[in-house]
Amino acid sequence: MFEVTSASQSDIGRVRQINEDSVLEAGNLFAVADGMGGHQAGEVASGLALAVIGQYIEDNLGLIGGEKLVEKAISSANAAVHQKAASSSKYRDMGTTVTLLYREGDTAYIGHVGDSRAYLYRGGALRALTRDHSLVAALVEEGEITEEEARVHPQRNIILKALGLEPQVEVDVVSVKIEPGDVFLLATDGLTGLVDDASIGEVLASADEPVAAAGRLVDRALEAGGPDNVSVVLVSFKGSETLVPSREARAYRPAGDEVPGAEGSGGKGGRRRTTRWIIAAAVAALLVAGAVGVAVYFYNQTYYVGARDGMITLFRGFPFWDLGMVERRTDTSVRFLPDALRRRVEGKLEPQSRAEAEETLESLEREAARNSVYVPDVLGKKFSQARADLEGLGLRVESVLVSRPNIAAETVIEQSPLPGARVGVGTQVTLEVVMPGAPAKEV
Ligand code: CA
């Protein structure tokens, strides 16, 4: 097949105090990640993301493959970074980009989130395999600014998507059929923000081995000032003569099977045909029975999160054609989720294992908890105290003055919604408050 050689280099650069980039070369997996966040959180985010991705791929080898494996590995890294970020204030808002190459046979799967990049150098030409999820890339695509302007744009560091910022992330995955001579480059923006594609192509053309090319690429970024951490991973695929099968593969034909049309005519042939049809029908029936068994098996192993009666719900089974059974309905309403997420949950999330689906459910409940409160009981309280209690929880307060002859002025006598109701942050609570002064008569 291929003789694979790779090299990676990660340099702190000339300005930064710490290196928040991480790189990975492990078997068929290669990756760069560019972390962000205060103090050393970025370093934690990029390191954690690559560790989770490596572990996920190792754990799921042979179970799932290709595009799905890459997507799920990156999604699980997203969840891990997001969870870590929520665990402590020192990690709050941390995140990381990730760009990886996972090779399966003669296919390279490129997974990507953020503004690190993957390139393919083939036949003397450099081709970008990823699209930056950055503000300037969006501006370039919309024709607002040019590539050259993007390179020096004041907002060039703003990225629109990264791992860890949201409970779920959409992952770009593309696949490339590998050809002998292909060289793949993964790099953080510490390289690509300073060294243009033409210079990268020049280095790759001049270097035979990944180690030399990686060193020269990092040198170019440092020569350009090295304002950021610089990380590169190079993977080279050369054709390997010794492993190419020497004989041509021959079309397989089972013994005893006859070429159609070459069969003898008459009763004997007819009976044989009939017998074969009976056997074929029996085999088909067995296959169908087998497929049903397999389907039942997968049905029982498949879970997904969706909505039932407006509540976030865990289902078992297949999400299509409403084939899922309610496994557990939470008492958390989908309306406490941010709009985009709510729509996705209502449209059913993708199937997962039970453990994954439970995790998804929990992260959705946490998200809903952040956006909702239980209305406290303020009946009988003085209005100023009731208002402070409600506003302290992020609720808005409206008061309606009413007269009640035998109740102290400013006492809250009605509230809507009622105590214990779960409402979104910012919801208005209406209070009926006893009017001060001596009323003439009741309202
Ligand atoms: Ca960077």
Residues whose N, C-alpha, C, O or C-beta is under 5 A from the ligand:
A	BS01	CA	D34 D189 G190 D228 N229
